[in-house]
Amino acid sequence: MFSMVTGFMNYGQQTVRAARYIGQSFMITLSHVNRLPVTIQYPYEKLITSERFRGRIHFEFDKCIACEVCVRVCPIDLPVVDWKLETDIRKKRLLNYSIDFGICIFCGNCVEYCPTNCLSMTEEYELSTYDRHELNYNQIALGRLPISVIGDYTIRTIRNPTPIQKITGNPIDSRTITNY
Protein backbone atom coordinates (compact mmCIF):
# COMPACT_ATOMS: atom_id res chain seq x y z
CA MET A 1 0.00 0.00 0.00
CA PHE A 2 2.80 2.38 0.92
CA SER A 3 4.58 1.73 -2.40
CA MET A 4 1.38 2.60 -4.26
CA VAL A 5 1.13 5.97 -2.47
CA THR A 6 4.80 6.66 -3.21
CA GLY A 7 4.20 5.80 -6.86
CA PHE A 8 1.29 8.26 -7.05
CA MET A 9 3.42 10.96 -5.41
CA ASN A 10 6.25 10.37 -7.88
CA TYR A 11 3.75 10.47 -10.73
CA GLY A 12 2.34 13.76 -9.44
CA GLN A 13 5.81 15.28 -9.05
CA GLN A 14 6.78 14.21 -12.57
CA THR A 15 3.56 15.68 -13.96
CA VAL A 16 4.17 19.01 -12.22
CA ARG A 17 7.80 19.06 -13.40
CA ALA A 18 6.75 18.31 -17.00
CA ALA A 19 4.13 21.06 -16.89
CA ARG A 20 6.74 23.51 -15.56
CA TYR A 21 9.18 22.61 -18.38
CA ILE A 22 6.44 23.01 -20.98
CA GLY A 23 5.49 26.38 -19.48
CA GLN A 24 9.12 27.57 -19.50
CA SER A 25 9.63 26.55 -23.12
CA PHE A 26 6.36 28.26 -24.08
CA MET A 27 7.51 31.48 -22.36
CA ILE A 28 10.81 31.36 -24.29
CA THR A 29 8.87 30.89 -27.52
CA LEU A 30 6.65 33.86 -26.71
CA SER A 31 9.68 36.03 -25.89
CA HIS A 32 10.90 35.53 -29.48
CA VAL A 33 7.67 36.88 -30.99
CA ASN A 34 8.67 40.56 -30.60
CA ARG A 35 12.13 40.13 -32.13
CA LEU A 36 12.87 41.51 -35.56
CA PRO A 37 13.80 39.11 -38.38
CA VAL A 38 17.51 38.55 -38.92
CA THR A 39 17.25 37.01 -42.38
CA ILE A 40 18.67 38.89 -45.36
CA GLN A 41 18.09 38.15 -49.04
CA TYR A 42 21.68 37.11 -49.75
CA PRO A 43 22.50 37.74 -53.39
CA TYR A 44 20.79 41.12 -53.35
CA GLU A 45 21.56 42.16 -49.78
CA LYS A 46 24.93 41.64 -48.13
CA LEU A 47 26.11 42.31 -44.62
CA ILE A 48 28.99 44.69 -44.12
CA THR A 49 31.52 42.66 -42.19
CA SER A 50 32.79 43.71 -38.80
CA GLU A 51 36.11 45.45 -38.32
CA ARG A 52 38.22 42.39 -37.46
CA PHE A 53 36.49 39.91 -39.78
CA ARG A 54 38.75 37.06 -40.93
CA GLY A 55 38.07 36.48 -44.62
CA ARG A 56 40.28 35.56 -47.57
CA ILE A 57 44.01 35.98 -47.03
CA HIS A 58 45.82 38.65 -49.08
CA PHE A 59 49.48 37.93 -49.91
CA GLU A 60 52.16 40.40 -51.00
CA PHE A 61 54.82 38.50 -52.94
CA ASP A 62 57.49 41.23 -52.75
CA LYS A 63 57.48 41.39 -48.94
CA CYS A 64 57.80 37.63 -48.33
CA ILE A 65 61.24 36.40 -47.21
CA ALA A 66 60.31 32.67 -47.36
CA CYS A 67 60.91 32.16 -43.64
CA GLU A 68 58.07 29.59 -43.44
CA VAL A 69 56.82 30.91 -40.10
CA CYS A 70 53.29 30.79 -41.52
CA VAL A 71 53.66 27.06 -42.19
CA ARG A 72 54.98 26.37 -38.69
CA VAL A 73 52.22 28.25 -36.85
CA CYS A 74 49.39 26.89 -39.03
CA PRO A 75 47.51 24.19 -37.07
CA ILE A 76 47.05 22.15 -40.26
CA ASP A 77 50.36 23.00 -42.04
CA LEU A 78 48.44 24.48 -44.93
CA PRO A 79 50.53 27.15 -46.71
CA VAL A 80 52.83 25.68 -49.34
CA VAL A 81 56.05 27.68 -49.63
CA ASP A 82 58.51 26.77 -52.41
CA TRP A 83 61.82 28.58 -52.30
CA LYS A 84 65.34 28.30 -53.66
CA LEU A 85 68.54 29.23 -51.86
CA GLU A 86 70.55 31.79 -53.80
CA THR A 87 74.15 30.90 -53.01
CA ASP A 88 75.71 34.10 -54.30
CA ILE A 89 73.69 36.37 -51.99
CA ARG A 90 72.92 33.74 -49.31
CA LYS A 91 69.19 34.45 -49.27
CA LYS A 92 66.09 32.45 -49.98
CA ARG A 93 64.20 33.37 -53.14
CA LEU A 94 60.48 32.65 -53.06
CA LEU A 95 59.32 30.63 -56.05
CA ASN A 96 55.73 29.74 -55.21
CA TYR A 97 53.26 30.38 -52.39
CA SER A 98 49.81 28.81 -52.25
CA ILE A 99 46.96 28.25 -49.78
CA ASP A 100 44.01 25.90 -50.27
CA PHE A 101 40.96 27.72 -48.89
CA GLY A 102 38.94 24.52 -49.05
CA ILE A 103 41.01 23.28 -46.10
CA CYS A 104 41.90 26.58 -44.38
CA ILE A 105 40.12 27.20 -41.06
CA PHE A 106 40.76 31.00 -41.19
CA CYS A 107 42.34 31.05 -37.73
CA GLY A 108 44.61 33.97 -38.65
CA ASN A 109 47.78 32.56 -37.07
CA CYS A 110 49.74 32.96 -40.30
CA VAL A 111 48.79 36.64 -40.49
CA GLU A 112 49.53 37.29 -36.84
CA TYR A 113 52.99 35.71 -36.77
CA CYS A 114 54.29 36.84 -40.19
CA PRO A 115 57.45 38.90 -39.47
CA THR A 116 57.21 41.01 -42.65
CA ASN A 117 53.42 41.52 -42.66
CA CYS A 118 53.10 40.14 -46.17
CA LEU A 119 49.88 38.34 -45.18
CA SER A 120 46.66 40.09 -44.20
CA MET A 121 43.02 39.11 -43.74
CA THR A 122 40.50 40.71 -46.08
CA GLU A 123 36.75 41.15 -45.70
CA GLU A 124 36.04 38.93 -48.71
CA TYR A 125 33.91 35.95 -47.73
CA GLU A 126 32.44 34.77 -51.03
CA LEU A 127 34.78 31.91 -51.90
CA SER A 128 32.24 29.34 -53.09
CA THR A 129 32.95 27.47 -56.32
CA TYR A 130 31.62 24.40 -58.09
CA ASP A 131 35.07 22.80 -58.24
CA ARG A 132 37.08 22.42 -55.03
CA HIS A 133 40.35 22.66 -56.95
CA GLU A 134 39.56 26.30 -57.72
CA LEU A 135 39.95 27.06 -53.99
CA ASN A 136 43.70 26.40 -54.19
CA TYR A 137 45.01 29.96 -54.55
CA ASN A 138 48.57 30.61 -55.71
CA GLN A 139 50.53 33.82 -55.14
CA ILE A 140 48.85 35.53 -58.10
CA ALA A 141 45.31 34.81 -56.86
CA LEU A 142 46.30 35.64 -53.27
CA GLY A 143 47.77 38.95 -54.39
CA ARG A 144 44.51 40.05 -55.99
CA LEU A 145 42.96 42.94 -54.11
CA PRO A 146 39.68 42.16 -52.32
CA ILE A 147 36.37 43.10 -53.87
CA SER A 148 34.58 45.85 -51.98
CA VAL A 149 30.95 45.19 -51.21
CA ILE A 150 30.30 48.81 -50.30
CA GLY A 151 31.19 50.21 -53.73
CA ASP A 152 28.85 47.93 -55.71
CA TYR A 153 25.69 49.85 -56.60
CA THR A 154 23.72 46.70 -57.53
CA ILE A 155 23.89 45.33 -53.99
CA ARG A 156 22.10 46.76 -50.99
CA THR A 157 24.49 46.66 -48.05
CA ILE A 158 23.18 46.14 -44.54
CA ARG A 159 25.16 47.08 -41.48
CA ASN A 160 25.28 44.38 -38.85
CA PRO A 161 24.62 46.47 -35.70
CA THR A 162 22.06 48.92 -37.08
CA PRO A 163 20.24 51.06 -34.52
CA ILE A 164 16.50 50.56 -34.79
CA GLN A 165 13.83 53.01 -33.71
CA LYS A 166 10.90 51.83 -31.64
CA ILE A 167 7.50 53.45 -31.86
CA THR A 168 8.54 55.64 -28.94
CA GLY A 169 11.55 56.91 -30.89
CA ASN A 170 14.23 55.57 -28.55
CA PRO A 171 17.20 53.97 -30.37
CA ILE A 172 17.77 50.33 -29.55
CA ASP A 173 20.87 48.36 -30.39
CA SER A 174 20.73 44.79 -31.67
CA ARG A 175 21.82 43.42 -28.29
CA THR A 176 18.69 44.82 -26.65
CA ILE A 177 16.44 43.45 -29.37
CA THR A 178 17.75 39.91 -29.10
CA ASN A 179 18.05 39.96 -25.27
CA TYR A 180 21.18 37.82 -25.19
Backbone as JSON, one array per atom type, in Angstrom:
{
  "sequence": "MFSMVTGFMNYGQQTVRAARYIGQSFMITLSHVNRLPVTIQYPYEKLITSERFRGRIHFEFDKCIACEVCVRVCPIDLPVVDWKLETDIRKKRLLNYSIDFGICIFCGNCVEYCPTNCLSMTEEYELSTYDRHELNYNQIALGRLPISVIGDYTIRTIRNPTPIQKITGNPIDSRTITNY",
  "N": [[0.82, -1.19, 0.0], [1.92, 1.22, 0.83], [3.91, 1.57, -1.1], [2.35, 2.03, -3.33], [1.22, 4.55, -2.79], [3.54, 6.07, -2.74], [4.29, 5.76, -5.4], [2.17, 7.15, -6.67], [2.72, 9.71, -5.7], [5.24, 10.2, -6.84], [4.47, 10.15, -9.5], [2.79, 12.37, -9.57], [4.64, 14.41, -8.95], [6.33, 14.22, -11.18], [4.54, 14.92, -13.18], [3.95, 17.6, -12.51], [6.52, 18.7, -12.79], [6.95, 18.25, -15.54], [4.93, 19.87, -16.6], [5.86, 22.36, -15.74], [8.28, 22.56, -17.22], [7.23, 22.59, -19.82], [5.78, 24.96, -19.68], [7.9, 26.81, -19.27], [9.32, 26.54, -21.69], [7.37, 27.42, -23.45], [7.15, 30.09, -22.65], [9.67, 31.04, -23.42], [9.42, 30.73, -26.17], [7.37, 32.59, -26.66], [8.74, 34.91, -25.96], [10.33, 35.34, -28.15], [8.68, 36.34, -30.08], [8.44, 39.13, -30.38], [10.83, 39.88, -31.52], [12.87, 41.21, -34.13], [13.17, 40.18, -37.6], [16.09, 38.4, -38.69], [16.98, 37.53, -41.05], [18.46, 37.97, -44.25], [18.19, 38.78, -47.72], [20.25, 37.1, -49.54], [21.79, 37.2, -52.22], [21.14, 39.73, -53.12], [21.19, 41.43, -50.99], [23.75, 42.23, -48.76], [25.71, 41.68, -45.87], [27.66, 44.1, -44.19], [30.83, 43.44, -43.21], [32.28, 42.96, -39.94], [34.78, 44.88, -38.14], [37.16, 43.4, -37.53], [36.98, 41.11, -39.11], [37.67, 37.85, -40.34], [38.49, 37.01, -43.33], [39.21, 36.08, -46.71], [42.69, 35.47, -47.35], [45.14, 37.88, -48.03], [48.05, 38.22, -49.97], [51.31, 39.49, -50.24], [53.68, 39.32, -52.53], [56.22, 40.5, -52.88], [57.08, 41.27, -50.34], [57.54, 38.94, -48.93], [59.83, 36.8, -47.27], [60.33, 34.14, -47.35], [60.46, 32.65, -44.94], [58.96, 30.71, -43.75], [57.45, 30.78, -41.41], [54.72, 31.03, -41.32], [53.88, 28.51, -42.12], [54.75, 26.93, -40.02], [53.27, 27.87, -37.81], [50.69, 27.36, -38.55], [47.86, 25.44, -37.75], [47.19, 23.25, -39.3], [49.22, 22.91, -41.11], [49.1, 24.26, -43.65], [49.84, 26.4, -45.65], [51.75, 26.37, -48.63], [55.03, 26.7, -49.3], [57.39, 27.31, -51.63], [60.78, 27.57, -52.21], [64.04, 28.76, -53.17], [67.47, 28.5, -52.53], [69.61, 31.11, -52.9], [72.85, 31.05, -53.66], [74.86, 32.92, -54.15], [74.08, 35.34, -52.96], [73.27, 34.46, -50.54], [70.57, 34.16, -49.64], [67.11, 33.29, -49.36], [65.03, 32.69, -52.13], [61.8, 33.28, -53.03], [59.74, 31.06, -54.72], [57.17, 29.94, -55.16], [53.97, 30.34, -53.66], [51.22, 29.12, -51.99], [47.82, 28.64, -50.9], [45.26, 26.52, -49.83], [42.02, 27.21, -49.75], [39.88, 25.59, -49.34], [40.53, 23.93, -47.32], [41.55, 25.53, -45.35], [41.12, 26.97, -42.11], [40.78, 29.54, -41.37], [42.0, 30.74, -39.13], [43.86, 32.72, -38.66], [46.45, 32.69, -37.66], [48.73, 32.62, -39.31], [48.77, 35.18, -40.38], [49.06, 36.71, -38.1], [51.59, 35.99, -37.04], [53.43, 36.52, -39.04], [56.54, 37.83, -39.9], [57.14, 39.9, -41.69], [54.8, 41.09, -42.39], [53.47, 40.34, -44.77], [51.2, 38.96, -45.18], [47.69, 39.33, -44.9], [44.37, 39.64, -43.57], [41.4, 39.78, -45.4], [38.16, 41.29, -46.07], [36.68, 39.7, -47.65], [34.37, 37.23, -48.25], [33.09, 35.55, -49.98], [33.76, 32.77, -51.29], [32.87, 30.58, -52.62], [32.75, 27.87, -54.93], [32.16, 25.72, -57.78], [33.95, 23.73, -58.22], [36.27, 22.16, -56.22], [38.98, 22.37, -56.56], [39.46, 24.86, -57.49], [39.69, 26.41, -55.27], [42.26, 26.41, -54.43], [44.55, 28.67, -54.05], [47.13, 30.41, -55.66], [50.16, 32.47, -55.54], [49.51, 34.55, -57.24], [46.69, 34.68, -57.34], [46.26, 35.08, -54.62], [47.37, 37.55, -54.29], [45.61, 39.26, -55.45], [43.57, 42.1, -55.13], [41.04, 42.61, -52.62], [37.49, 42.4, -53.26], [35.32, 45.08, -52.98], [32.4, 45.33, -51.14], [30.9, 47.5, -50.49], [31.17, 49.44, -52.5], [29.69, 48.51, -54.67], [27.0, 49.2, -56.65], [24.8, 47.66, -57.29], [24.12, 46.08, -55.23], [22.49, 45.97, -52.15], [23.7, 47.08, -49.2], [23.87, 46.04, -45.83], [24.22, 47.09, -42.6], [25.61, 45.4, -39.83], [25.24, 45.93, -36.9], [22.81, 47.71, -36.76], [21.18, 50.61, -35.55], [17.88, 50.64, -34.33], [14.72, 52.13, -34.47], [12.18, 52.37, -32.09], [8.62, 52.51, -31.66], [8.32, 54.5, -29.84], [10.48, 56.08, -30.35], [12.97, 55.82, -29.23], [16.36, 54.91, -29.62], [17.5, 51.6, -30.2], [19.86, 49.11, -29.66], [21.14, 46.15, -31.38], [21.69, 44.22, -29.5], [19.92, 44.65, -27.41], [17.53, 44.1, -28.65], [17.65, 41.37, -29.21], [18.03, 40.31, -26.7], [20.19, 38.87, -25.49]],
  "CA": [[0.0, 0.0, 0.0], [2.8, 2.38, 0.92], [4.58, 1.73, -2.4], [1.38, 2.6, -4.26], [1.13, 5.97, -2.47], [4.8, 6.66, -3.21], [4.2, 5.8, -6.86], [1.29, 8.26, -7.05], [3.42, 10.96, -5.41], [6.25, 10.37, -7.88], [3.75, 10.47, -10.73], [2.34, 13.76, -9.44], [5.81, 15.28, -9.05], [6.78, 14.21, -12.57], [3.56, 15.68, -13.96], [4.17, 19.01, -12.22], [7.8, 19.06, -13.4], [6.75, 18.31, -17.0], [4.13, 21.06, -16.89], [6.74, 23.51, -15.56], [9.18, 22.61, -18.38], [6.44, 23.01, -20.98], [5.49, 26.38, -19.48], [9.12, 27.57, -19.5], [9.63, 26.55, -23.12], [6.36, 28.26, -24.08], [7.51, 31.48, -22.36], [10.81, 31.36, -24.29], [8.87, 30.89, -27.52], [6.65, 33.86, -26.71], [9.68, 36.03, -25.89], [10.9, 35.53, -29.48], [7.67, 36.88, -30.99], [8.67, 40.56, -30.6], [12.13, 40.13, -32.13], [12.87, 41.51, -35.56], [13.8, 39.11, -38.38], [17.51, 38.55, -38.92], [17.25, 37.01, -42.38], [18.67, 38.89, -45.36], [18.09, 38.15, -49.04], [21.68, 37.11, -49.75], [22.5, 37.74, -53.39], [20.79, 41.12, -53.35], [21.56, 42.16, -49.78], [24.93, 41.64, -48.13], [26.11, 42.31, -44.62], [28.99, 44.69, -44.12], [31.52, 42.66, -42.19], [32.79, 43.71, -38.8], [36.11, 45.45, -38.32], [38.22, 42.39, -37.46], [36.49, 39.91, -39.78], [38.75, 37.06, -40.93], [38.07, 36.48, -44.62], [40.28, 35.56, -47.57], [44.01, 35.98, -47.03], [45.82, 38.65, -49.08], [49.48, 37.93, -49.91], [52.16, 40.4, -51.0], [54.82, 38.5, -52.94], [57.49, 41.23, -52.75], [57.48, 41.39, -48.94], [57.8, 37.63, -48.33], [61.24, 36.4, -47.21], [60.31, 32.67, -47.36], [60.91, 32.16, -43.64], [58.07, 29.59, -43.44], [56.82, 30.91, -40.1], [53.29, 30.79, -41.52], [53.66, 27.06, -42.19], [54.98, 26.37, -38.69], [52.22, 28.25, -36.85], [49.39, 26.89, -39.03], [47.51, 24.19, -37.07], [47.05, 22.15, -40.26], [50.36, 23.0, -42.04], [48.44, 24.48, -44.93], [50.53, 27.15, -46.71], [52.83, 25.68, -49.34], [56.05, 27.68, -49.63], [58.51, 26.77, -52.41], [61.82, 28.58, -52.3], [65.34, 28.3, -53.66], [68.54, 29.23, -51.86], [70.55, 31.79, -53.8], [74.15, 30.9, -53.01], [75.71, 34.1, -54.3], [73.69, 36.37, -51.99], [72.92, 33.74, -49.31], [69.19, 34.45, -49.27], [66.09, 32.45, -49.98], [64.2, 33.37, -53.14], [60.48, 32.65, -53.06], [59.32, 30.63, -56.05], [55.73, 29.74, -55.21], [53.26, 30.38, -52.39], [49.81, 28.81, -52.25], [46.96, 28.25, -49.78], [44.01, 25.9, -50.27], [40.96, 27.72, -48.89], [38.94, 24.52, -49.05], [41.01, 23.28, -46.1], [41.9, 26.58, -44.38], [40.12, 27.2, -41.06], [40.76, 31.0, -41.19], [42.34, 31.05, -37.73], [44.61, 33.97, -38.65], [47.78, 32.56, -37.07], [49.74, 32.96, -40.3], [48.79, 36.64, -40.49], [49.53, 37.29, -36.84], [52.99, 35.71, -36.77], [54.29, 36.84, -40.19], [57.45, 38.9, -39.47], [57.21, 41.01, -42.65], [53.42, 41.52, -42.66], [53.1, 40.14, -46.17], [49.88, 38.34, -45.18], [46.66, 40.09, -44.2], [43.02, 39.11, -43.74], [40.5, 40.71, -46.08], [36.75, 41.15, -45.7], [36.04, 38.93, -48.71], [33.91, 35.95, -47.73], [32.44, 34.77, -51.03], [34.78, 31.91, -51.9], [32.24, 29.34, -53.09], [32.95, 27.47, -56.32], [31.62, 24.4, -58.09], [35.07, 22.8, -58.24], [37.08, 22.42, -55.03], [40.35, 22.66, -56.95], [39.56, 26.3, -57.72], [39.95, 27.06, -53.99], [43.7, 26.4, -54.19], [45.01, 29.96, -54.55], [48.57, 30.61, -55.71], [50.53, 33.82, -55.14], [48.85, 35.53, -58.1], [45.31, 34.81, -56.86], [46.3, 35.64, -53.27], [47.77, 38.95, -54.39], [44.51, 40.05, -55.99], [42.96, 42.94, -54.11], [39.68, 42.16, -52.32], [36.37, 43.1, -53.87], [34.58, 45.85, -51.98], [30.95, 45.19, -51.21], [30.3, 48.81, -50.3], [31.19, 50.21, -53.73], [28.85, 47.93, -55.71], [25.69, 49.85, -56.6], [23.72, 46.7, -57.53], [23.89, 45.33, -53.99], [22.1, 46.76, -50.99], [24.49, 46.66, -48.05], [23.18, 46.14, -44.54], [25.16, 47.08, -41.48], [25.28, 44.38, -38.85], [24.62, 46.47, -35.7], [22.06, 48.92, -37.08], [20.24, 51.06, -34.52], [16.5, 50.56, -34.79], [13.83, 53.01, -33.71], [10.9, 51.83, -31.64], [7.5, 53.45, -31.86], [8.54, 55.64, -28.94], [11.55, 56.91, -30.89], [14.23, 55.57, -28.55], [17.2, 53.97, -30.37], [17.77, 50.33, -29.55], [20.87, 48.36, -30.39], [20.73, 44.79, -31.67], [21.82, 43.42, -28.29], [18.69, 44.82, -26.65], [16.44, 43.45, -29.37], [17.75, 39.91, -29.1], [18.05, 39.96, -25.27], [21.18, 37.82, -25.19]],
  "C": [[0.87, 1.26, 0.0], [3.52, 2.64, -0.41], [3.64, 2.34, -3.44], [1.23, 4.1, -4.03], [2.38, 6.7, -2.95], [4.81, 6.77, -4.73], [3.32, 6.93, -7.35], [1.95, 9.61, -6.81], [4.48, 11.24, -6.47], [5.6, 10.77, -9.21], [3.28, 11.93, -10.72], [3.49, 14.74, -9.57], [6.32, 15.36, -10.49], [5.83, 15.0, -13.46], [3.74, 17.18, -13.75], [5.46, 19.5, -12.87], [7.67, 19.18, -14.92], [5.95, 19.54, -17.38], [4.97, 22.33, -16.74], [7.69, 23.66, -16.75], [8.44, 23.06, -19.64], [6.12, 24.5, -20.88], [6.72, 27.25, -19.74], [9.45, 27.65, -20.99], [8.62, 27.41, -23.89], [6.67, 29.74, -23.84], [8.71, 31.92, -23.22], [10.33, 31.59, -25.71], [8.14, 32.21, -27.66], [7.6, 35.06, -26.64], [10.32, 36.31, -27.25], [9.93, 36.17, -30.46], [7.98, 38.34, -31.34], [10.0, 40.87, -31.27], [11.99, 40.38, -33.63], [13.53, 40.37, -36.34], [15.27, 39.44, -38.66], [17.87, 38.17, -40.35], [17.46, 38.14, -43.38], [18.54, 38.11, -46.65], [19.48, 38.19, -49.66], [22.19, 37.67, -51.08], [22.26, 39.22, -53.61], [21.09, 42.01, -52.15], [22.75, 41.46, -49.16], [25.26, 42.42, -46.87], [27.48, 42.94, -44.78], [29.69, 44.01, -42.95], [32.05, 43.56, -41.08], [34.25, 44.08, -39.03], [37.21, 44.39, -38.37], [37.78, 41.06, -38.07], [37.66, 39.18, -40.45], [38.24, 36.39, -42.2], [39.25, 35.92, -45.38], [41.6, 36.23, -47.22], [44.58, 36.7, -48.25], [47.32, 38.47, -48.89], [50.24, 38.92, -50.78], [53.48, 39.69, -51.27], [56.15, 39.2, -52.67], [57.98, 41.32, -51.31], [57.93, 40.06, -48.33], [59.28, 37.29, -48.39], [61.4, 34.88, -47.13], [60.84, 32.08, -46.06], [60.12, 30.95, -43.16], [57.51, 29.62, -42.02], [55.33, 30.6, -40.21], [52.97, 29.3, -41.57], [53.79, 26.45, -40.81], [53.86, 26.69, -37.71], [50.84, 27.79, -37.29], [49.05, 25.57, -38.36], [47.36, 23.0, -38.01], [48.14, 22.16, -41.33], [49.9, 23.26, -43.47], [49.24, 25.27, -45.96], [51.67, 26.33, -47.31], [53.8, 26.75, -49.81], [57.17, 26.96, -50.36], [59.54, 27.88, -52.56], [63.11, 27.93, -52.77], [66.41, 29.16, -52.98], [69.49, 29.81, -52.91], [71.91, 31.81, -53.12], [75.0, 32.16, -53.1], [75.35, 35.21, -53.31], [73.26, 35.78, -50.65], [71.53, 34.13, -48.79], [68.27, 33.47, -49.97], [65.32, 33.3, -50.99], [62.9, 32.6, -53.24], [60.11, 32.32, -54.5], [57.8, 30.55, -56.15], [55.16, 29.78, -53.79], [51.8, 30.1, -52.68], [49.12, 28.38, -50.95], [45.69, 27.66, -50.37], [42.92, 26.34, -49.3], [39.86, 26.71, -48.65], [39.28, 23.82, -47.75], [41.26, 24.3, -44.98], [40.76, 26.8, -43.38], [40.04, 28.68, -40.68], [41.02, 31.39, -39.73], [43.13, 32.35, -37.62], [45.98, 33.88, -38.03], [48.87, 32.98, -38.05], [49.87, 34.47, -40.44], [49.4, 37.26, -39.25], [51.03, 37.13, -36.65], [53.93, 36.03, -37.93], [55.21, 38.01, -39.82], [57.49, 40.1, -40.42], [55.84, 41.58, -43.0], [53.05, 41.41, -44.13], [51.74, 39.46, -46.29], [48.91, 39.23, -44.41], [45.3, 39.46, -44.49], [42.16, 40.19, -44.4], [39.08, 40.5, -45.58], [35.98, 40.33, -46.73], [35.65, 37.55, -48.19], [33.23, 35.08, -48.78], [33.48, 33.95, -51.78], [34.18, 30.65, -52.5], [32.49, 29.13, -54.58], [32.29, 26.12, -56.53], [32.7, 23.33, -58.09], [36.0, 23.12, -57.07], [38.52, 22.74, -55.37], [40.55, 24.15, -57.25], [39.82, 27.07, -56.42], [41.42, 27.05, -53.62], [44.28, 27.65, -54.84], [46.53, 30.01, -54.55], [48.88, 32.07, -55.4], [49.87, 34.89, -56.01], [47.41, 35.77, -57.62], [45.27, 35.41, -55.46], [46.65, 37.12, -53.29], [46.69, 39.85, -54.94], [43.85, 40.85, -54.86], [41.53, 42.49, -53.86], [38.63, 43.02, -53.0], [35.59, 43.81, -52.78], [33.09, 45.69, -52.2], [30.28, 46.56, -51.17], [30.2, 49.58, -51.61], [30.27, 49.7, -54.82], [27.44, 48.51, -55.61], [24.53, 48.88, -56.82], [23.33, 45.94, -56.27], [23.53, 46.29, -52.88], [22.87, 46.25, -49.78], [23.73, 46.93, -46.77], [24.23, 46.09, -43.46], [24.68, 46.08, -40.45], [24.63, 44.99, -37.6], [23.85, 47.76, -35.96], [21.17, 49.33, -35.92], [18.83, 51.12, -35.09], [15.64, 51.43, -33.89], [12.56, 52.26, -33.33], [9.82, 52.85, -31.95], [7.7, 54.69, -30.99], [9.64, 56.55, -29.44], [12.88, 56.71, -30.21], [15.07, 54.6, -29.37], [17.51, 52.74, -29.54], [18.86, 49.63, -30.34], [20.44, 46.91, -30.52], [20.83, 43.88, -30.45], [20.54, 43.49, -27.45], [17.54, 44.09, -27.33], [16.46, 41.95, -29.16], [17.77, 39.43, -27.66], [19.01, 38.81, -24.96], [21.81, 38.05, -23.86]]
}
